[in-house]
Amino acid sequence: MPTRHLFPALADDFVFLENAGGSQVPACVADAIRHHLLRDCCQLGAGYPASDRATATVERAHRFMDRFVNGEGLGRVVLGSSSTSLLHVLAHAYAATIEPGDEVIVCEQGHEANIGCWTALEARGATIRWWRVDPATGSLSLDDLADLLSSRTRILAFAHVSNLLGEIVDVAAATRLAHEVGARVVVDGVAFAPHRAIDVAAWTCDFYAWSTYKVYGPHMGGLFGRFDAFAELRGPNHFFIPEDELPYKYELGGASHEGCAGLCGLAPLLGVLADHPAGVDLGADDCDRPTIEAAFEAMTALETPVQARLLDRLSAMPGVRIIGPGNADPDVRVATISFVHDRVDPATLVAAARDARVGIRHGHMYAHRLCTAMDIEPEPGVVRVSAVHYNEIAEADRVCDAIESTIR
């Protein structure tokens, strides 16, 4: 079911097609944050009514996020300010366990958030090995990964979807290969999570990070970790907090209380998308896994025609080179579409879109190493148009009209 009416920002004539940088939020998320701040803005665990309500909100948000990733009973979701900060916290915990000769595989295709924190382990004696991309397409090969893995591999870190290419990587297959040699798998799911349901149970990865502010929620990040994977590490929070007190052992200063309220506020959006009987009145505790999966199936159905229109029109423009799959199949890619033109620079095309009241962007998208590998100058980089379920074909046409007229 379409949900544009739930997003106040979409009532204006401006078109948001830079969703890979951050999505809009529905009113139910903003209302939940406002309600918390005006009614329950106090410290947790103090024993008086407002504190009890705040404590319940934070606990409810964690339970909801465990369910959101299909990780209930398998591990816990740690909440923080961003996926970048959470991945750095995780890498710092691993740093104390690294011994000379340990190998860490990082992926050239990824966002720097899941690269730099791991390459820093070289200073601790780790050997960094690179899962390289095909320089022509940016794609990865599982055969190449198999050649890199060995009994010395401690960690494999890669992105589920490149935030520049939009291409979906087979997480389950890569994880199986890594687990065969005893390695832990850390997946950056930031560019996947706005489009499809996260399923850590099916993929069996050890850690999975995403940005909630790119999935219609508040500016936070989430990091799921399996219990057995966390058990090998020491969390960074105060010494008197037990190691098994998850997720708090990894939440320095605690999770944002108002952010947790906003995460709970996602349930009504999912309820409407899934055509749940409760609709906009659905609460986080009642938003079960089938509802979450149905909501994301609806998102995919709404997004796919927009993705196809963007690819059809952009690829037909003379001089345009799509960076990433040209295939609109939703099993192959998400609606994050990057391109370059052989004559017009990216900044000019982005400015033309802005003049048509459409927000897109250009640059390396923090995939600096991928741009270099594909012989793309990181600055000005590529033009990126990124749609989600609330975008419409008419909006795809508006940005394409602006780009086409500028090229002509």
Secondary structure as UniProt FT lines:
FT   HELIX           4..6
FT   HELIX           8..11
FT   STRAND          15..16
FT   HELIX           19..21
FT   HELIX           27..39
FT   TURN            44..45
FT   HELIX           49..68
FT   TURN            69..70
FT   TURN            72..74
FT   STRAND          75..80
FT   HELIX           83..95
FT   TURN            96..97
FT   TURN            100..101
FT   STRAND          103..107
FT   TURN            108..109
FT   HELIX           112..114
FT   HELIX           116..119
FT   HELIX           120..124
FT   STRAND          127..131
FT   TURN            135..137
FT   HELIX           142..148
FT   TURN            151..152
FT   STRAND          153..159
FT   TURN            163..165
FT   STRAND          167..168
FT   HELIX           171..180
FT   TURN            181..182
FT   STRAND          184..188
FT   TURN            190..195
FT   HELIX           200..203
FT   STRAND          207..211
FT   HELIX           212..214
FT   TURN            215..216
FT   STRAND          221..226
FT   HELIX           227..230
FT   TURN            231..232
FT   TURN            239..240
FT   TURN            243..244
FT   TURN            246..247
FT   HELIX           248..250
FT   TURN            252..253
FT   HELIX           257..264
FT   HELIX           266..273
FT   TURN            274..275
FT   TURN            277..278
FT   HELIX           279..281
FT   HELIX           284..286
FT   HELIX           289..316
FT   TURN            318..319
FT   STRAND          320..323
FT   TURN            330..332
FT   STRAND          336..341
FT   HELIX           346..355
FT   TURN            356..357
FT   STRAND          358..359
FT   STRAND          361..363
FT   TURN            365..366
FT   HELIX           368..373
FT   TURN            374..375
FT   TURN            378..380
FT   STRAND          382..386
FT   TURN            389..390
FT   HELIX           393..407
//
